[in-house]
Structure formats: structure tokens, C-alpha cells
Amino acid sequence: MTPKRTSYQKGYIIELRAKDDLKKLGANLVIRSSRSRTPADLIAFFPDTKEIWLVQVKGYREAPRDLSKLKEKFKDLAQFKGQYTVKTKVFIKRKGRYTFIEV
């Protein structure tokens, strides 16, 4: 008999599927926020289109027919929509102190 999966395990499996789908869509880097209590479970980077997707993974039910309910429920995630300046940094020790250096 196979042991019953926990909610965490079920969510993890669905996150892995979403991660694979994001890679198939062209993401070259997908970061998973383990046991996330934040608005996004996955962050996907698409260098060809210069897009970053913040993704909340939900696999426990179908999306509602009225998508306004979905948008209301995930308004914390939607607040991050917009344009950003992306800077690349390395956090490294320099002259005995840790600092961020742009690369």
C-alpha cells in the first residue's frame, strides 16, 4: 500500500511540473521558493523575451469560471507587475568586509 502524500508533497510535485513547463516555454532559470508563504512559489527568467514571471502554483482545484475571483485572491502577487531595472551583483568579501559588487 502506498502511503498517502501530504499537502506539501502534492504541492511540490505540481511545482516540479510547473517548473518543467516553464523550461519548455523558454525559461533558462527557474527558482523555487521552498515552503513559500510569499506571493510567488516560482520565479522564472526568460532572457530571450526579457521577462521575469512570478508564479503562484495551485493544483488543488480548477480555476473559477469568473477569473475576477482569481485575480482578487492573488492581488498580492499582481502588485509586482510592472517594469523593473535588473542589476546583477555578486556578494563577496572585499578588503575584509562583505559587499555587493555589480557584474
Backbone as XML, in Angstrom:
<?xml version="1.0"?>
<chain id="A" units="angstrom">
  <residue number="1" name="MET">
    <atom name="N" x="0.841" y="-1.182" z="0.000"/>
    <atom name="CA" x="0.000" y="0.000" z="0.000"/>
    <atom name="C" x="0.884" y="1.243" z="0.000"/>
  </residue>
  <residue number="2" name="THR">
    <atom name="N" x="0.602" y="2.174" z="-0.876"/>
    <atom name="CA" x="1.374" y="3.407" z="-0.985"/>
    <atom name="C" x="0.908" y="4.394" z="0.076"/>
  </residue>
  <residue number="3" name="PRO">
    <atom name="N" x="1.860" y="4.980" z="0.830"/>
    <atom name="CA" x="1.445" y="5.965" z="1.843"/>
    <atom name="C" x="0.831" y="7.196" z="1.182"/>
  </residue>
  <residue number="4" name="LYS">
    <atom name="N" x="-0.131" y="7.783" z="1.879"/>
    <atom name="CA" x="-0.809" y="8.976" z="1.369"/>
    <atom name="C" x="0.162" y="10.154" z="1.361"/>
  </residue>
  <residue number="5" name="ARG">
    <atom name="N" x="0.133" y="10.919" z="0.277"/>
    <atom name="CA" x="1.013" y="12.088" z="0.179"/>
    <atom name="C" x="0.467" y="13.228" z="1.019"/>
  </residue>
  <residue number="6" name="THR">
    <atom name="N" x="1.387" y="13.979" z="1.608"/>
    <atom name="CA" x="0.995" y="15.161" z="2.369"/>
    <atom name="C" x="0.673" y="16.297" z="1.403"/>
  </residue>
  <residue number="7" name="SER">
    <atom name="N" x="0.042" y="17.345" z="1.913"/>
    <atom name="CA" x="-0.247" y="18.523" z="1.085"/>
    <atom name="C" x="1.043" y="19.103" z="0.530"/>
  </residue>
  <residue number="8" name="TYR">
    <atom name="N" x="2.097" y="19.121" z="1.362"/>
    <atom name="CA" x="3.393" y="19.647" z="0.921"/>
    <atom name="C" x="3.920" y="18.826" z="-0.255"/>
  </residue>
  <residue number="9" name="GLN">
    <atom name="N" x="3.842" y="17.492" z="-0.146"/>
    <atom name="CA" x="4.345" y="16.632" z="-1.216"/>
    <atom name="C" x="3.560" y="16.826" z="-2.508"/>
  </residue>
  <residue number="10" name="LYS">
    <atom name="N" x="2.241" y="16.938" z="-2.393"/>
    <atom name="CA" x="1.408" y="17.165" z="-3.577"/>
    <atom name="C" x="1.773" y="18.496" z="-4.239"/>
  </residue>
  <residue number="11" name="GLY">
    <atom name="N" x="1.920" y="19.532" z="-3.420"/>
    <atom name="CA" x="2.288" y="20.845" z="-3.947"/>
    <atom name="C" x="3.649" y="20.830" z="-4.611"/>
  </residue>
  <residue number="12" name="TYR">
    <atom name="N" x="4.589" y="20.114" z="-4.000"/>
    <atom name="CA" x="5.946" y="20.013" z="-4.540"/>
    <atom name="C" x="5.930" y="19.372" z="-5.927"/>
  </residue>
  <residue number="13" name="ILE">
    <atom name="N" x="5.146" y="18.311" z="-6.075"/>
    <atom name="CA" x="5.060" y="17.616" z="-7.364"/>
    <atom name="C" x="4.481" y="18.541" z="-8.433"/>
  </residue>
  <residue number="14" name="ILE">
    <atom name="N" x="3.464" y="19.306" z="-8.075"/>
    <atom name="CA" x="2.861" y="20.233" z="-9.037"/>
    <atom name="C" x="3.833" y="21.365" z="-9.370"/>
  </residue>
  <residue number="15" name="GLU">
    <atom name="N" x="4.614" y="21.820" z="-8.375"/>
    <atom name="CA" x="5.628" y="22.847" z="-8.635"/>
    <atom name="C" x="6.676" y="22.327" z="-9.613"/>
  </residue>
  <residue number="16" name="LEU">
    <atom name="N" x="7.086" y="21.063" z="-9.467"/>
    <atom name="CA" x="8.061" y="20.488" z="-10.399"/>
    <atom name="C" x="7.493" y="20.443" z="-11.815"/>
  </residue>
  <residue number="17" name="ARG">
    <atom name="N" x="6.208" y="20.108" z="-11.923"/>
    <atom name="CA" x="5.581" y="20.104" z="-13.247"/>
    <atom name="C" x="5.569" y="21.512" z="-13.833"/>
  </residue>
  <residue number="18" name="ALA">
    <atom name="N" x="5.205" y="22.494" z="-13.011"/>
    <atom name="CA" x="5.193" y="23.885" z="-13.482"/>
    <atom name="C" x="6.596" y="24.311" z="-13.907"/>
  </residue>
  <residue number="19" name="LYS">
    <atom name="N" x="7.602" y="23.901" z="-13.129"/>
    <atom name="CA" x="8.992" y="24.246" z="-13.453"/>
    <atom name="C" x="9.380" y="23.662" z="-14.814"/>
  </residue>
  <residue number="20" name="ASP">
    <atom name="N" x="9.030" y="22.399" z="-15.048"/>
    <atom name="CA" x="9.314" y="21.772" z="-16.347"/>
    <atom name="C" x="8.605" y="22.509" z="-17.481"/>
  </residue>
  <residue number="21" name="ASP">
    <atom name="N" x="7.337" y="22.878" z="-17.258"/>
    <atom name="CA" x="6.584" y="23.602" z="-18.285"/>
    <atom name="C" x="7.211" y="24.964" z="-18.573"/>
  </residue>
  <residue number="22" name="LEU">
    <atom name="N" x="7.679" y="25.648" z="-17.531"/>
    <atom name="CA" x="8.337" y="26.945" z="-17.721"/>
    <atom name="C" x="9.605" y="26.793" z="-18.558"/>
  </residue>
  <residue number="23" name="LYS">
    <atom name="N" x="10.361" y="25.733" z="-18.296"/>
    <atom name="CA" x="11.581" y="25.480" z="-19.082"/>
    <atom name="C" x="11.221" y="25.229" z="-20.551"/>
  </residue>
  <residue number="24" name="LYS">
    <atom name="N" x="10.141" y="24.478" z="-20.776"/>
    <atom name="CA" x="9.702" y="24.208" z="-22.150"/>
    <atom name="C" x="9.257" y="25.490" z="-22.851"/>
  </residue>
  <residue number="25" name="LEU">
    <atom name="N" x="8.751" y="26.442" z="-22.080"/>
    <atom name="CA" x="8.316" y="27.722" z="-22.643"/>
    <atom name="C" x="9.480" y="28.678" z="-22.908"/>
  </residue>
  <residue number="26" name="GLY">
    <atom name="N" x="10.707" y="28.290" z="-22.462"/>
    <atom name="CA" x="11.879" y="29.107" z="-22.753"/>
    <atom name="C" x="12.597" y="29.702" z="-21.562"/>
  </residue>
  <residue number="27" name="ALA">
    <atom name="N" x="12.135" y="29.416" z="-20.354"/>
    <atom name="CA" x="12.845" y="29.920" z="-19.172"/>
    <atom name="C" x="14.178" y="29.191" z="-19.061"/>
  </residue>
  <residue number="28" name="ASN">
    <atom name="N" x="15.241" y="29.945" z="-18.817"/>
    <atom name="CA" x="16.530" y="29.273" z="-18.651"/>
    <atom name="C" x="16.920" y="29.177" z="-17.179"/>
  </residue>
  <residue number="29" name="LEU">
    <atom name="N" x="16.175" y="29.861" z="-16.314"/>
    <atom name="CA" x="16.413" y="29.787" z="-14.877"/>
    <atom name="C" x="15.066" y="29.855" z="-14.176"/>
  </residue>
  <residue number="30" name="VAL">
    <atom name="N" x="14.785" y="28.851" z="-13.346"/>
    <atom name="CA" x="13.563" y="28.840" z="-12.545"/>
    <atom name="C" x="13.972" y="28.601" z="-11.101"/>
  </residue>
  <residue number="31" name="ILE">
    <atom name="N" x="13.602" y="29.521" z="-10.238"/>
    <atom name="CA" x="13.950" y="29.440" z="-8.821"/>
    <atom name="C" x="12.693" y="29.094" z="-8.035"/>
  </residue>
  <residue number="32" name="ARG">
    <atom name="N" x="12.808" y="28.102" z="-7.171"/>
    <atom name="CA" x="11.681" y="27.663" z="-6.348"/>
    <atom name="C" x="11.849" y="28.197" z="-4.936"/>
  </residue>
  <residue number="33" name="SER">
    <atom name="N" x="10.792" y="28.768" z="-4.414"/>
    <atom name="CA" x="10.781" y="29.248" z="-3.036"/>
    <atom name="C" x="10.198" y="28.141" z="-2.171"/>
  </residue>
  <residue number="34" name="SER">
    <atom name="N" x="11.063" y="27.379" z="-1.517"/>
    <atom name="CA" x="10.649" y="26.227" z="-0.730"/>
    <atom name="C" x="9.738" y="26.622" z="0.428"/>
  </residue>
  <residue number="35" name="ARG">
    <atom name="N" x="8.664" y="25.870" z="0.599"/>
    <atom name="CA" x="7.672" y="26.122" z="1.665"/>
    <atom name="C" x="7.269" y="27.591" z="1.702"/>
  </residue>
  <residue number="36" name="SER">
    <atom name="N" x="7.014" y="28.095" z="0.531"/>
    <atom name="CA" x="6.751" y="29.523" z="0.350"/>
    <atom name="C" x="5.494" y="29.987" z="1.061"/>
  </residue>
  <residue number="37" name="ARG">
    <atom name="N" x="5.624" y="31.060" z="1.780"/>
    <atom name="CA" x="4.477" y="31.778" z="2.347"/>
    <atom name="C" x="4.435" y="33.170" z="1.718"/>
  </residue>
  <residue number="38" name="THR">
    <atom name="N" x="5.100" y="33.282" z="0.579"/>
    <atom name="CA" x="5.180" y="34.541" z="-0.159"/>
    <atom name="C" x="4.225" y="34.481" z="-1.351"/>
  </residue>
  <residue number="39" name="PRO">
    <atom name="N" x="3.997" y="35.591" z="-2.020"/>
    <atom name="CA" x="3.076" y="35.576" z="-3.163"/>
    <atom name="C" x="3.502" y="34.659" z="-4.310"/>
  </residue>
  <residue number="40" name="ALA">
    <atom name="N" x="4.800" y="34.387" z="-4.482"/>
    <atom name="CA" x="5.258" y="33.576" z="-5.616"/>
    <atom name="C" x="5.972" y="32.319" z="-5.142"/>
  </residue>
  <residue number="41" name="ASP">
    <atom name="N" x="5.625" y="31.180" z="-5.763"/>
    <atom name="CA" x="6.305" y="29.912" z="-5.492"/>
    <atom name="C" x="7.504" y="29.721" z="-6.414"/>
  </residue>
  <residue number="42" name="LEU">
    <atom name="N" x="7.384" y="30.209" z="-7.642"/>
    <atom name="CA" x="8.443" y="30.065" z="-8.643"/>
    <atom name="C" x="8.740" y="31.421" z="-9.269"/>
  </residue>
  <residue number="43" name="ILE">
    <atom name="N" x="10.015" y="31.627" z="-9.580"/>
    <atom name="CA" x="10.435" y="32.816" z="-10.316"/>
    <atom name="C" x="11.160" y="32.303" z="-11.553"/>
  </residue>
  <residue number="44" name="ALA">
    <atom name="N" x="10.641" y="32.668" z="-12.720"/>
    <atom name="CA" x="11.196" y="32.171" z="-13.980"/>
    <atom name="C" x="11.761" y="33.325" z="-14.798"/>
  </residue>
  <residue number="45" name="PHE">
    <atom name="N" x="12.961" y="33.112" z="-15.339"/>
    <atom name="CA" x="13.652" y="34.125" z="-16.139"/>
    <atom name="C" x="13.681" y="33.682" z="-17.602"/>
  </residue>
  <residue number="46" name="PHE">
    <atom name="N" x="13.185" y="34.562" z="-18.468"/>
    <atom name="CA" x="13.150" y="34.321" z="-19.905"/>
    <atom name="C" x="14.054" y="35.354" z="-20.579"/>
  </residue>
  <residue number="47" name="PRO">
    <atom name="N" x="15.338" y="35.031" z="-20.800"/>
    <atom name="CA" x="16.264" y="36.020" z="-21.356"/>
    <atom name="C" x="15.936" y="36.438" z="-22.792"/>
  </residue>
  <residue number="48" name="ASP">
    <atom name="N" x="15.348" y="35.550" z="-23.578"/>
    <atom name="CA" x="15.045" y="35.896" z="-24.975"/>
    <atom name="C" x="14.000" y="36.998" z="-25.079"/>
  </residue>
  <residue number="49" name="THR">
    <atom name="N" x="13.026" y="36.978" z="-24.180"/>
    <atom name="CA" x="11.959" y="37.988" z="-24.209"/>
    <atom name="C" x="12.139" y="39.044" z="-23.126"/>
  </residue>
  <residue number="50" name="LYS">
    <atom name="N" x="13.210" y="38.898" z="-22.338"/>
    <atom name="CA" x="13.495" y="39.831" z="-21.234"/>
    <atom name="C" x="12.316" y="39.905" z="-20.261"/>
  </residue>
  <residue number="51" name="GLU">
    <atom name="N" x="11.757" y="38.734" z="-19.928"/>
    <atom name="CA" x="10.644" y="38.663" z="-18.989"/>
    <atom name="C" x="11.037" y="37.880" z="-17.748"/>
  </residue>
  <residue number="52" name="ILE">
    <atom name="N" x="10.437" y="38.262" z="-16.647"/>
    <atom name="CA" x="10.538" y="37.520" z="-15.394"/>
    <atom name="C" x="9.113" y="37.235" z="-14.962"/>
  </residue>
  <residue number="53" name="TRP">
    <atom name="N" x="8.801" y="35.968" z="-14.746"/>
    <atom name="CA" x="7.463" y="35.583" z="-14.303"/>
    <atom name="C" x="7.507" y="35.203" z="-12.833"/>
  </residue>
  <residue number="54" name="LEU">
    <atom name="N" x="6.606" y="35.756" z="-12.052"/>
    <atom name="CA" x="6.386" y="35.337" z="-10.673"/>
    <atom name="C" x="5.161" y="34.431" z="-10.705"/>
  </residue>
  <residue number="55" name="VAL">
    <atom name="N" x="5.315" y="33.194" z="-10.254"/>
    <atom name="CA" x="4.257" y="32.193" z="-10.414"/>
    <atom name="C" x="3.828" y="31.638" z="-9.061"/>
  </residue>
  <residue number="56" name="GLN">
    <atom name="N" x="2.550" y="31.695" z="-8.781"/>
    <atom name="CA" x="1.953" y="31.027" z="-7.627"/>
    <atom name="C" x="1.351" y="29.734" z="-8.169"/>
  </residue>
  <residue number="57" name="VAL">
    <atom name="N" x="1.749" y="28.604" z="-7.618"/>
    <atom name="CA" x="1.296" y="27.303" z="-8.105"/>
    <atom name="C" x="0.127" y="26.826" z="-7.250"/>
  </residue>
  <residue number="58" name="LYS">
    <atom name="N" x="-0.971" y="26.507" z="-7.902"/>
    <atom name="CA" x="-2.147" y="25.966" z="-7.227"/>
    <atom name="C" x="-2.603" y="24.751" z="-8.009"/>
  </residue>
  <residue number="59" name="GLY">
    <atom name="N" x="-2.662" y="23.619" z="-7.370"/>
    <atom name="CA" x="-3.060" y="22.417" z="-8.078"/>
    <atom name="C" x="-4.218" y="21.697" z="-7.441"/>
  </residue>
  <residue number="60" name="TYR">
    <atom name="N" x="-4.803" y="22.297" z="-6.454"/>
    <atom name="CA" x="-5.828" y="21.592" z="-5.696"/>
    <atom name="C" x="-7.220" y="21.724" z="-6.276"/>
  </residue>
  <residue number="61" name="ARG">
    <atom name="N" x="-7.400" y="22.556" z="-7.278"/>
    <atom name="CA" x="-8.732" y="22.735" z="-7.865"/>
    <atom name="C" x="-8.616" y="23.374" z="-9.238"/>
  </residue>
  <residue number="62" name="GLU">
    <atom name="N" x="-9.745" y="23.417" z="-9.911"/>
    <atom name="CA" x="-9.837" y="24.084" z="-11.212"/>
    <atom name="C" x="-9.937" y="25.589" z="-10.998"/>
  </residue>
  <residue number="63" name="ALA">
    <atom name="N" x="-9.492" y="26.346" z="-11.978"/>
    <atom name="CA" x="-9.648" y="27.805" z="-11.927"/>
    <atom name="C" x="-11.141" y="28.131" z="-12.010"/>
  </residue>
  <residue number="64" name="PRO">
    <atom name="N" x="-11.581" y="29.145" z="-11.278"/>
    <atom name="CA" x="-13.001" y="29.507" z="-11.340"/>
    <atom name="C" x="-13.365" y="30.051" z="-12.722"/>
  </residue>
  <residue number="65" name="ARG">
    <atom name="N" x="-14.623" y="29.893" z="-13.088"/>
    <atom name="CA" x="-15.075" y="30.432" z="-14.380"/>
    <atom name="C" x="-14.958" y="31.943" z="-14.401"/>
  </residue>
  <residue number="66" name="ASP">
    <atom name="N" x="-15.257" y="32.545" z="-13.273"/>
    <atom name="CA" x="-15.159" y="34.002" z="-13.145"/>
    <atom name="C" x="-13.729" y="34.338" z="-12.713"/>
  </residue>
  <residue number="67" name="LEU">
    <atom name="N" x="-12.890" y="34.726" z="-13.663"/>
    <atom name="CA" x="-11.476" y="34.972" z="-13.363"/>
    <atom name="C" x="-11.257" y="36.183" z="-12.471"/>
  </residue>
  <residue number="68" name="SER">
    <atom name="N" x="-12.255" y="37.034" z="-12.314"/>
    <atom name="CA" x="-12.102" y="38.181" z="-11.410"/>
    <atom name="C" x="-11.918" y="37.704" z="-9.967"/>
  </residue>
  <residue number="69" name="LYS">
    <atom name="N" x="-12.511" y="36.563" z="-9.622"/>
    <atom name="CA" x="-12.327" y="35.994" z="-8.274"/>
    <atom name="C" x="-10.880" y="35.555" z="-8.080"/>
  </residue>
  <residue number="70" name="LEU">
    <atom name="N" x="-10.318" y="34.961" z="-9.113"/>
    <atom name="CA" x="-8.925" y="34.526" z="-9.060"/>
    <atom name="C" x="-8.003" y="35.730" z="-8.922"/>
  </residue>
  <residue number="71" name="LYS">
    <atom name="N" x="-8.269" y="36.764" z="-9.688"/>
    <atom name="CA" x="-7.449" y="37.978" z="-9.632"/>
    <atom name="C" x="-7.548" y="38.645" z="-8.269"/>
  </residue>
  <residue number="72" name="GLU">
    <atom name="N" x="-8.717" y="38.623" z="-7.670"/>
    <atom name="CA" x="-8.894" y="39.203" z="-6.335"/>
    <atom name="C" x="-8.109" y="38.398" z="-5.293"/>
  </residue>
  <residue number="73" name="LYS">
    <atom name="N" x="-8.178" y="37.080" z="-5.392"/>
    <atom name="CA" x="-7.490" y="36.217" z="-4.430"/>
    <atom name="C" x="-5.969" y="36.403" z="-4.489"/>
  </residue>
  <residue number="74" name="PHE">
    <atom name="N" x="-5.442" y="36.663" z="-5.680"/>
    <atom name="CA" x="-3.993" y="36.765" z="-5.847"/>
    <atom name="C" x="-3.536" y="38.191" z="-6.132"/>
  </residue>
  <residue number="75" name="LYS">
    <atom name="N" x="-4.217" y="39.165" z="-5.553"/>
    <atom name="CA" x="-3.835" y="40.564" z="-5.762"/>
    <atom name="C" x="-2.471" y="40.871" z="-5.151"/>
  </residue>
  <residue number="76" name="ASP">
    <atom name="N" x="-2.055" y="40.120" z="-4.113"/>
    <atom name="CA" x="-0.713" y="40.314" z="-3.548"/>
    <atom name="C" x="0.360" y="39.977" z="-4.582"/>
  </residue>
  <residue number="77" name="LEU">
    <atom name="N" x="0.097" y="38.981" z="-5.399"/>
    <atom name="CA" x="1.021" y="38.615" z="-6.470"/>
    <atom name="C" x="0.986" y="39.664" z="-7.585"/>
  </residue>
  <residue number="78" name="ALA">
    <atom name="N" x="-0.208" y="40.108" z="-7.935"/>
    <atom name="CA" x="-0.380" y="41.062" z="-9.040"/>
    <atom name="C" x="0.291" y="42.404" z="-8.774"/>
  </residue>
  <residue number="79" name="GLN">
    <atom name="N" x="0.497" y="42.744" z="-7.507"/>
    <atom name="CA" x="1.109" y="44.042" z="-7.191"/>
    <atom name="C" x="2.538" y="44.155" z="-7.716"/>
  </residue>
  <residue number="80" name="PHE">
    <atom name="N" x="3.171" y="43.040" z="-8.035"/>
    <atom name="CA" x="4.551" y="43.063" z="-8.527"/>
    <atom name="C" x="4.644" y="43.271" z="-10.036"/>
  </residue>
  <residue number="81" name="LYS">
    <atom name="N" x="3.508" y="43.312" z="-10.701"/>
    <atom name="CA" x="3.500" y="43.503" z="-12.150"/>
    <atom name="C" x="4.072" y="44.878" z="-12.490"/>
  </residue>
  <residue number="82" name="GLY">
    <atom name="N" x="4.864" y="44.949" z="-13.541"/>
    <atom name="CA" x="5.428" y="46.230" z="-13.958"/>
    <atom name="C" x="6.843" y="46.073" z="-14.470"/>
  </residue>
  <residue number="83" name="GLN">
    <atom name="N" x="7.481" y="47.192" z="-14.738"/>
    <atom name="CA" x="8.849" y="47.179" z="-15.244"/>
    <atom name="C" x="9.826" y="47.464" z="-14.118"/>
  </residue>
  <residue number="84" name="TYR">
    <atom name="N" x="10.925" y="46.762" z="-14.153"/>
    <atom name="CA" x="11.969" y="46.904" z="-13.149"/>
    <atom name="C" x="13.315" y="47.060" z="-13.848"/>
  </residue>
  <residue number="85" name="THR">
    <atom name="N" x="14.258" y="47.624" z="-13.155"/>
    <atom name="CA" x="15.640" y="47.618" z="-13.603"/>
    <atom name="C" x="16.304" y="46.432" z="-12.922"/>
  </residue>
  <residue number="86" name="VAL">
    <atom name="N" x="16.884" y="45.556" z="-13.710"/>
    <atom name="CA" x="17.530" y="44.369" z="-13.160"/>
    <atom name="C" x="19.023" y="44.629" z="-13.081"/>
  </residue>
  <residue number="87" name="LYS">
    <atom name="N" x="19.570" y="44.432" z="-11.910"/>
    <atom name="CA" x="21.011" y="44.579" z="-11.704"/>
    <atom name="C" x="21.566" y="43.239" z="-11.262"/>
  </residue>
  <residue number="88" name="THR">
    <atom name="N" x="22.755" y="42.919" z="-11.754"/>
    <atom name="CA" x="23.396" y="41.659" z="-11.389"/>
    <atom name="C" x="24.550" y="41.957" z="-10.449"/>
  </residue>
  <residue number="89" name="LYS">
    <atom name="N" x="24.561" y="41.264" z="-9.339"/>
    <atom name="CA" x="25.551" y="41.527" z="-8.287"/>
    <atom name="C" x="26.148" y="40.220" z="-7.783"/>
  </residue>
  <residue number="90" name="VAL">
    <atom name="N" x="27.326" y="40.328" z="-7.247"/>
    <atom name="CA" x="27.976" y="39.247" z="-6.519"/>
    <atom name="C" x="28.171" y="39.747" z="-5.095"/>
  </residue>
  <residue number="91" name="PHE">
    <atom name="N" x="27.799" y="38.931" z="-4.113"/>
    <atom name="CA" x="28.015" y="39.273" z="-2.707"/>
    <atom name="C" x="29.292" y="38.564" z="-2.289"/>
  </residue>
  <residue number="92" name="ILE">
    <atom name="N" x="30.355" y="39.349" z="-2.050"/>
    <atom name="CA" x="31.685" y="38.778" z="-1.841"/>
    <atom name="C" x="32.478" y="39.660" z="-0.885"/>
  </residue>
  <residue number="93" name="LYS">
    <atom name="N" x="33.458" y="39.036" z="-0.281"/>
    <atom name="CA" x="34.299" y="39.777" z="0.657"/>
    <atom name="C" x="35.306" y="40.621" z="-0.110"/>
  </residue>
  <residue number="94" name="ARG">
    <atom name="N" x="35.423" y="41.887" z="0.288"/>
    <atom name="CA" x="36.390" y="42.803" z="-0.312"/>
    <atom name="C" x="36.992" y="43.630" z="0.807"/>
  </residue>
  <residue number="95" name="LYS">
    <atom name="N" x="38.300" y="43.588" z="0.922"/>
    <atom name="CA" x="39.020" y="44.295" z="1.983"/>
    <atom name="C" x="38.469" y="43.919" z="3.358"/>
  </residue>
  <residue number="96" name="GLY">
    <atom name="N" x="38.196" y="42.609" z="3.520"/>
    <atom name="CA" x="37.777" y="42.100" z="4.825"/>
    <atom name="C" x="36.301" y="42.256" z="5.154"/>
  </residue>
  <residue number="97" name="ARG">
    <atom name="N" x="35.514" y="42.866" z="4.267"/>
    <atom name="CA" x="34.081" y="43.074" z="4.534"/>
    <atom name="C" x="33.263" y="42.574" z="3.347"/>
  </residue>
  <residue number="98" name="TYR">
    <atom name="N" x="32.130" y="42.002" z="3.657"/>
    <atom name="CA" x="31.244" y="41.555" z="2.582"/>
    <atom name="C" x="30.519" y="42.743" z="1.967"/>
  </residue>
  <residue number="99" name="THR">
    <atom name="N" x="30.427" y="42.706" z="0.641"/>
    <atom name="CA" x="29.776" y="43.795" z="-0.087"/>
    <atom name="C" x="29.176" y="43.260" z="-1.383"/>
  </residue>
  <residue number="100" name="PHE">
    <atom name="N" x="28.272" y="44.022" z="-1.965"/>
    <atom name="CA" x="27.698" y="43.687" z="-3.265"/>
    <atom name="C" x="28.511" y="44.393" z="-4.345"/>
  </residue>
  <residue number="101" name="ILE">
    <atom name="N" x="28.968" y="43.624" z="-5.342"/>
    <atom name="CA" x="29.721" y="44.186" z="-6.459"/>
    <atom name="C" x="28.952" y="43.880" z="-7.739"/>
  </residue>
  <residue number="102" name="GLU">
    <atom name="N" x="28.700" y="44.926" z="-8.520"/>
    <atom name="CA" x="27.966" y="44.748" z="-9.776"/>
    <atom name="C" x="28.846" y="44.032" z="-10.791"/>
  </residue>
  <residue number="103" name="VAL">
    <atom name="N" x="28.246" y="43.089" z="-11.516"/>
    <atom name="CA" x="28.970" y="42.346" z="-12.557"/>
    <atom name="C" x="28.272" y="42.517" z="-13.890"/>
  </residue>
</chain>
